[in-house]
């Protein structure tokens, strides 16, 4: 059997596929990013979060985890330097796996969205990324630069932009609504962003509030559309391929599809497939 993973900064989705290419089990763990996480942290996630779920699922259909002979892991932070690290850790936890393939989350997204067809594949989740894909490999990639220097259109950047506009954009009448519903104060936000780990996850979590109020507050919808327009301008534009449809995977693209469609139209692009996650 084959174990396949799609890992973002917030969550990792796993599935087991049998010899007939049918999904027989699904799991979820926290996100794994070898660029930002230590080997020991990743090892703990694999052993303490993933492995017990795998063992439990395999018991239910009278098998064991040694039945996993192939692993494919596509994730954020899987750079050329970090691929051997992930391969080693996965082999450690699943020592009988004969094949362990590790690739970027962008490659996994392109395969899920386009298969063997040429196109532009994009990720809009906690982070953001894009590529020009030729049906087999990534032929061009604009560096996303992370949520501080880039990641336009991502959950983290939408959250960051929302907070900026909330407190500095003349929407003081809406601050009390936000603070009452979220239980957060401005001091709490400063603490979580500047003094606690994984501020990108915190900022992305604010998109739930954004989504809940986007229909009633026009400035919030304009903010989200503008964030997506920046994604097209700073990333997709550089591929110079307006003849190709632009496909997306990720929770932000999925839940803010209406605003993404508006941004694509305003920037002159045709949207293709939109998936919540590559594993379906």
N, C-alpha and C positions, 0 to 999 in steps of 0.2 A: 504494500500500500504506500501511497505518497502523502506526505504532510506538506501543506502549502500555507505560507504565511504572507499576510500583507500588513506591514507595520508602519504606523504613523507616529507622531510625537506623543499622542495621547493614548491610543489604543492599538493593540495588535489583534487582528482577526486571523484565526487558524481554521483550516478544514482538512479532513482526511478524505482522500479520493481512492476508491478501490480500483481494481484492474480493469473494470468496465468504464472507468472515468466518471463514476457516479459519486457524489458527495455522501459520505456515510456518517460523518460527525463534524460538528462545529464547536469551536471554543473561542474564548477571548481572554486576553491578559492586558496588563498595562502596556503602554507603548515602549518599544525597544529602539533606542537610537545609539549605536556604538560610537558615534562621534562625540556625544555628550555624556554617555554613561560609562562607568568603569566596567571592567570585565566581571568583577565580583557581583555588581548589581545585576548585570544581565544574566549571569549564572543563577542567581537567586530567583529571578523571574522565571527562567526556564524550568528550574527544579521545583520551586515551591508553588508556582501558579499554573504552569502549563502541564508538567508531567502528571500531577494527580488527576487532572481532567482527562488526559489521554488514557491513563490506566483505567479510570472509572468507565469511560466510554467503551474501551475494548473489552472489558469484562462483560459488559451488557450484550455484546455479540460474540462471546466465547472465543476471544482471541487475546493477544497481549501486545504490548508496545513494541516488541521485537519484530512484529509484522511490518513495521515501517521500514521500508528499504530505500526510499527516496525522500529527500527534503528539498523544497524550494522556498527560499526566504527572500522576499523583496521588501526593503525597508528604507526609511529615512536615515540618513547618516551612513549608509553603506557605500562609502567611498572606496577607491581602489586599495587604499592602505588598510581599511577596516574590514574588507571582505574576508581575508584569512582569519581574522579574529572571530567573526561570526561563524565561519565554517568550523573552526576549532571548538567553539563552545557548543554548537549544535551536535557535533560528532561526539563530544564528551557526554552529553545527555542522552543521545541516541546512538550508542556505539556500534550497533549492527546495521546502521544505514549505509548502504553501498555508495550512494551518490548524494552529495550535499552541494546544492547550487545556491549562491547568494548573489543578489543583484540589487540595484537601486529601486526604490519605490516608484521612480519614474518609469523604469523599464517594465515593472509589473503592471503599472497603470496602462502603458501603451499597448501591451499585449492584451489586456482585458478589454480595452476600448476599441482597438483597431484590428486585432488578430494579425492577419498577413497583409493588411491593406495599408497604403500610405496615408498619413494624416498628421494632424497636430493634436497631441495628447497633453492634457493639463491636469494638475492636482490642485484642488482648493479644499483644504481641511484646516487643521490647526496652522499648518504652513502652506506654502504654495510653490508650484514648480510647473515647468512646461518643457516640451521637446518637439522636434520634427522627427517623425518616425517613418522609416522606409518600408515597413512591413516585416522587418526582421530585427533591425537594430536602431538605436538612436543615432541620428546623423548630425543633429545640432541641438544644443541646449544652452539657453540663456541662464546664467547663474542666478538662482533666486535670492542669494545674499542674506537670507535669514530675516527674522521679523523686525530687527532694529534697522538694518540697512536696505531691506527689500521686502520680499514676500507680499507684494501688493495683492489685495483681494483675499488674503488668508483670514482665517478666523481670528488669529492673533492681531493682525493689523486692523481688521474691522473693529475689534474690541478696543484697541488702543485709540483709534480715530474717534470712536463713539465717546470714550471717556474724555478725550480732549475737547470734543464739541459740547459735551454735557456741562463741563465745568468752565469752559473758556469761550463758548460759542454763543452766549446770549440765551441759554435755555435754563436759566436758574429756576423757573417755575416748574420744571420737570425733575429737578434734582431730588425733591422730596419723594416723588413717585418712585424713582430708582432706589433711593436709600431705604424706603419702607419695604419695597418688594424683595430686595436682595439682602437686606440687613447689613449692607456695606456703607461705610462712611468714606470720605475722601482720605482720611488717615489710614483706614484699612487698606485702601487701594494702593497707597504709597508703600505701605508695609509689604504687601504681597508682590508688588512689581519690583521693588528695589532691595528688599531684604530677605525674601523667601525664595526657595528653589523653584524652577520651572515657571517663571512668570508668563511664558508664552501660552501655557495651558490655562492659566488663570484668565488671561486676556481673552482667549478663544471661548472660554466658558461664558463670557458676557454676551455672546451672540444669541444665547437662549432668550435673554431679556430683549435684545434687539428684535428678534423674530416675533416675540409676543406683542410688540408695540409698533411694528413697522407699518401696519395698515392704518393706524390712527394718527401717526406723527409723520407728516410729509418730509420733515427734515431728516428723519432717520432713513427713510427710503432713499432719498437723494444721496445721503452719505454712503449707503451700501452700493448704489449704482455707480457712484464716483469711484469707489474703491475698486470695483470690477473694471471700470473704464481704464483706470491706471494699470491694472493687470494686463489688459490688451495692449496698451500703449508701451509699457516698459518691457514686455516679454514677447507676446505673440507677434507684434509688429515686426520684430527683428528677423523673423523667418521669411518675410516677403512672399507669403503664399496665401493670398486671399482667395485663391482658387480651391483651397482645401477647407473642409468643415473643421471646426474646432470642437473637440470632445473633452468631456470633463469627468473626473471621478473625485469623490470626497463629499463629506457631509455639508459643507458650506455651499458647494455648487448644487447639491441636491435640494436642500431646504430653501435656498434663495434663488431658485430657478427663474422665477419671474423677473427678479432684478438683474440676473445674469443675462437673460434674453434681451432686456432693455439696453444693457450696456453693449452687448454684441451688436445689436441693430445700430446703435448710435455710432459705433466704431467701424461699422461696415463689414462685420463677420457673420458667417452662417454657423449656427450651433449644430453639432452632431449629437451623438449619444451622451447621456448624463447618467452616471451610476453613483449610488451612495458609497459603494466600496467595490474594489476589483473582484472580490470573491462572490459577488452577487447576493 
